[in-house]
């Protein structure tokens, strides 16, 4: 088999992969910006260090965009050391996503416990002014729930007053059950998507390493 057609085929596949990889970074960046602008209050009820979550997505998306472009450039140049560096970066992304996916699945009960604690604290310290209090209002309104477990035990004083005066004006189901049931129902999907994205990095690693090896072995120079 001729070497040049093989290299051309590998280059084409790697450029297509790098472009898709770049799009993934753009999506993560957009989700991070959207999360910071729209979901900041909700995230604050799920994690103690929640304010960093959107920035992590923004940073990760930006890095992927940069290295996606780098991968296209390295492929076009046919530089073995650039291709090896690209493969190394993909391996790091693969390990990070794998660890994140496994951690999210293994520690899902701790995540639910953190949500229960932070949401209960937000209800106890409700003042209708800070970010956590606004998140409580929005969460209860959009999910049609009240309190952590149910409206009789830990709803806000105003909600309890409405329940006494007009029971139809307060939601009876607790928010904790709704949120955690959603997490349990969709955990398999989230884990599958995470692992799928992670293992897709192996394709890029394989293509980059194969192309680098063939170019080095045959001392191929791009014209």
C-alpha positions as a printed Julia matrix, in Angstrom:
223×3 Matrix{Float64}:
   0.0    0.0    0.0
   1.33   3.42  -0.94
   2.38   5.6    1.96
   1.07   8.9    0.61
  -2.59   7.78   0.23
  -2.48   6.37   3.77
  -1.17   9.66   5.13
  -3.76  11.61   3.16
  -6.53   9.4    4.52
  -5.28   9.75   8.11
  -4.96  13.49   7.72
  -8.51  13.79   6.45
  -9.89  11.71   9.3
  -7.9   13.62  11.92
  -8.96  17.01  10.55
 -12.6   15.93  10.65
 -12.12  14.63  14.19
 -10.38  17.85  15.28
 -13.21  19.91  13.86
 -15.79  17.87  15.78
 -13.58  18.17  18.87
 -13.51  21.94  18.36
 -17.31  22.02  18.16
 -17.45  20.1   21.46
 -15.32  22.8   23.06
 -17.58  25.52  21.67
 -20.61  23.73  23.13
 -18.95  23.44  26.55
 -18.03  27.13  26.42
 -21.61  28.08  25.53
 -23.03  25.86  28.29
 -20.61  27.39  30.79
 -21.6   30.95  29.88
 -25.3   30.02  29.91
 -24.89  28.25  33.25
 -23.21  31.28  34.77
 -25.88  33.66  33.52
 -28.99  31.51  33.96
 -28.29  28.64  36.35
 -25.95  30.23  38.89
 -28.59  30.42  41.65
 -29.73  26.82  41.11
 -26.18  25.46  41.08
 -25.55  27.21  44.39
 -28.14  24.88  45.94
 -26.37  21.74  44.67
 -22.7   22.32  45.51
 -20.86  24.3   48.13
 -18.27  25.48  45.59
 -20.91  25.87  42.9
 -19.75  29.26  41.7
 -16.71  27.56  40.16
 -18.69  25.06  38.07
 -19.57  27.4   35.16
 -15.99  28.69  35.1
 -14.7   25.12  34.87
 -16.91  24.55  31.81
 -15.84  27.87  30.3
 -12.16  27.11  30.9
 -12.44  23.55  29.6
 -14.34  24.67  26.52
 -11.77  27.38  25.77
  -8.86  24.94  26.13
 -10.58  22.4   23.86
 -11.22  25.1   21.24
  -7.55  26.12  21.29
  -6.26  22.54  21.06
  -8.87  21.65  18.45
  -7.41  24.37  16.26
  -3.93  23.2   17.21
  -4.84  19.68  16.11
  -5.98  20.93  12.7
  -2.79  22.98  12.34
  -0.57  20.07  13.41
  -2.31  17.76  10.95
  -1.96  20.17   8.05
   1.69  20.77   8.86
   2.36  17.05   9.28
   4.6   17.76  12.27
   5.29  14.58  14.28
   6.04  16.41  17.54
   2.91  18.53  17.24
   0.83  15.42  16.59
   2.36  13.72  19.64
   1.59  16.79  21.75
  -1.99  16.74  20.46
  -2.31  13.05  21.32
  -0.94  13.75  24.81
  -3.52  16.47  25.35
  -6.31  14.15  24.21
  -5.11  11.53  26.68
  -5.28  14.06  29.51
  -8.8   15.07  28.48
  -9.75  11.39  28.33
  -8.48  10.73  31.86
 -10.14  13.88  33.25
 -13.52  13.05  31.72
 -13.25   9.42  32.82
 -12.5   10.43  36.4
 -15.31  13.02  36.36
 -17.82  10.48  35.05
 -16.86   7.81  37.55
 -16.78  10.29  40.44
 -20.22  11.65  39.56
 -21.69   8.14  39.5
 -19.9    6.85  42.62
 -20.53   9.96  44.71
 -24.09  10.61  43.55
 -25.37   9.97  47.09
 -22.95  12.57  48.46
 -24.19  15.0   45.81
 -27.77  14.4   46.92
 -26.73  14.89  50.54
 -25.03  18.16  49.67
 -28.15  19.36  47.89
 -30.31  18.45  50.88
 -28.01  20.32  53.26
 -27.54  23.45  51.16
 -31.22  23.66  50.24
 -32.31  23.22  53.85
 -29.85  25.94  54.92
 -31.17  28.24  52.2
 -34.74  27.73  53.44
 -33.75  28.33  57.08
 -31.83  31.5   56.19
 -34.35  32.74  53.65
 -34.54  36.53  53.4
 -35.86  37.03  49.83
 -32.78  39.1   48.95
 -29.66  36.97  48.52
 -28.87  34.62  45.63
 -29.72  31.43  47.53
 -33.12  32.8   48.55
 -33.95  33.77  44.97
 -32.89  30.29  43.91
 -35.33  28.8   46.42
 -38.15  30.92  45.02
 -37.37  30.01  41.43
 -36.87  26.32  42.18
 -40.17  26.01  44.06
 -42.03  27.94  41.4
 -40.67  26.07  38.37
 -40.74  22.58  39.89
 -44.06  23.2   41.67
 -42.69  22.01  45.0
 -42.37  23.42  48.5
 -39.7   22.9   51.11
 -37.14  20.13  51.31
 -39.39  17.15  52.11
 -42.94  18.53  52.14
 -44.84  21.73  52.77
 -45.8   20.83  56.38
 -42.26  20.44  57.71
 -39.96  22.97  56.14
 -41.73  25.36  53.81
 -41.22  29.07  54.21
 -43.45  30.86  56.73
 -45.34  32.6   53.94
 -45.98  29.27  52.21
 -47.27  27.74  55.43
 -49.58  30.7   55.95
 -50.94  30.25  52.42
 -51.41  26.54  53.09
 -53.5   27.35  56.17
 -55.56  30.05  54.5
 -55.82  28.52  51.02
 -54.27  25.07  50.58
 -54.55  25.28  46.8
 -52.02  28.13  46.78
 -49.08  26.05  48.0
 -47.35  23.05  46.45
 -47.46  19.98  48.68
 -44.57  17.92  47.28
 -41.05  18.51  48.58
 -38.35  19.73  46.22
 -35.73  17.23  47.4
 -37.71  14.26  46.11
 -38.26  15.88  42.71
 -34.63  16.85  42.19
 -33.14  13.57  43.41
 -35.6   11.44  41.42
 -34.63  13.4   38.32
 -30.96  12.77  39.1
 -31.51   9.04  39.57
 -33.6    8.75  36.41
 -31.08  10.56  34.23
 -27.84   9.45  35.92
 -27.37   6.54  33.5
 -27.89   8.85  30.51
 -25.5   11.46  31.89
 -22.87   8.81  32.67
 -23.28   7.25  29.22
 -22.83  10.56  27.45
 -19.81  11.41  29.61
 -18.12   8.08  28.97
 -18.99   8.26  25.27
 -17.33  11.66  24.94
 -14.35  10.45  26.95
 -13.76   7.34  24.85
 -14.1    9.37  21.67
 -10.77  10.93  22.63
  -9.19   7.52  22.03
 -10.04   7.85  18.33
  -8.17  11.14  18.09
  -5.24   9.76  20.05
  -5.01   6.74  17.75
  -5.2    8.83  14.59
  -2.62  11.36  15.81
  -0.18   8.67  16.96
  -0.54   6.65  13.74
  -0.06   9.72  11.54
   2.96  10.86  13.56
   4.52   7.41  13.37
   4.02   7.04   9.63
   5.35  10.51   8.88
   8.4    9.9   11.07
   9.07   6.46   9.62
   8.87   7.62   6.02
  10.32  11.09   6.56
   7.3   12.54   4.82
   7.31  16.33   4.27
   4.22  18.33   3.44
   4.47  20.4    0.29
